[in-house]
Amino acid sequence: MSTHILRLKLYKDDCSAHFIRTVVLEEIEKYGRDNKIPILLDDTLDYISKILQEVKPKRILEIGTAIGFSAICFSKYLAEDGRID
């Protein structure tokens, strides 16, 4: 089994939402729910995003990534030189 390191370039935006909501993320979320792939619930994602917004971590360790939904959402809150492993 290979290990994949997901590196996302952070693009800041002026969105007032707690997490990134794009067409791509909505498609990933729909796919996950339709196919019974576990992804974070909105209220859990909101809670974690608020913490990440305050902390601005340099690294996030994503354990149990199924389709990358939460990693993409969390990427918004990384420090500028941050990464997700």
SVG drawing of the C-alpha trace seen along z (x, -y; Angstrom):
<svg xmlns="http://www.w3.org/2000/svg" viewBox="-27 -39 33 41">
<polyline fill="none" stroke="black" stroke-width="0.4" points="0.0,0.0 1.4,-3.4 1.2,-6.5 -0.2,-9.6 0.8,-13.0 -1.8,-15.5 -0.2,-18.9 -2.6,-21.8 -1.7,-25.3 -3.8,-27.6 -5.8,-30.2 -7.2,-32.8 -10.7,-34.1 -13.1,-36.6 -15.8,-34.0 -17.6,-34.4 -18.4,-30.6 -16.5,-28.5 -15.3,-26.1 -14.7,-26.1 -17.9,-25.4 -17.2,-25.0 -18.9,-23.0 -16.1,-20.5 -16.6,-20.0 -20.3,-19.7 -19.8,-17.0 -17.4,-15.2 -19.8,-15.4 -22.7,-14.2 -20.7,-11.3 -19.6,-10.3 -23.2,-10.5 -24.7,-8.7 -22.1,-5.9 -22.1,-5.6 -18.5,-6.8 -18.0,-8.3 -17.4,-12.1 -17.6,-14.7 -21.0,-16.1 -21.6,-19.8 -21.8,-20.6 -18.5,-18.7 -16.8,-20.4 -18.0,-23.8 -16.6,-23.1 -13.2,-21.8 -12.9,-24.7 -13.4,-27.3 -10.5,-25.7 -8.3,-25.6 -9.1,-29.2 -7.8,-30.3 -4.7,-28.0 -3.6,-28.3 -1.6,-25.0 1.5,-24.4 0.7,-20.7 -2.5,-18.6 -2.3,-14.8 -5.4,-13.4 -6.0,-9.9 -8.5,-7.7 -8.9,-9.8 -11.6,-8.2 -12.1,-10.7 -10.3,-13.8 -13.3,-15.9 -12.2,-17.0 -8.6,-17.5 -9.8,-19.9 -12.0,-21.8 -9.2,-22.0 -6.7,-23.3 -8.2,-26.8 -7.0,-27.2 -3.4,-26.1 -0.6,-28.5 0.7,-29.8 3.5,-27.2 1.4,-24.5 0.6,-21.0 -1.7,-18.1 -0.1,-14.6"/>
</svg>
